[in-house]
């Protein structure tokens, strides 16, 4: 899901692509932000783009 955020997709488009509800996307992204310590999706995107590629 983080990759879809990084690609610039909104919650509605992510929900459609993953065949889940928008509220499920919002809840999941909230948990991702909490676990990563990111304060926003912008910060998450920046961290995602800086991660080491394996």
C-alpha positions, 0 to 999 in steps of 0.5 A: 500500500505504501508503494501506491501512496508513493505513486501518488494514488489517492485513497479512493484509487488505492481502495479500488485497486486493492478491492477494499473500502476507503476506510480500510485504506485509511485505517491501514495507512494510519497504522503504517504511519504509527509504526514508522513514526511518520507524521504524514504521508509526505514523510512516509513517501520521502522515507520510502524513496530513501530506503535501501534497495535490495 
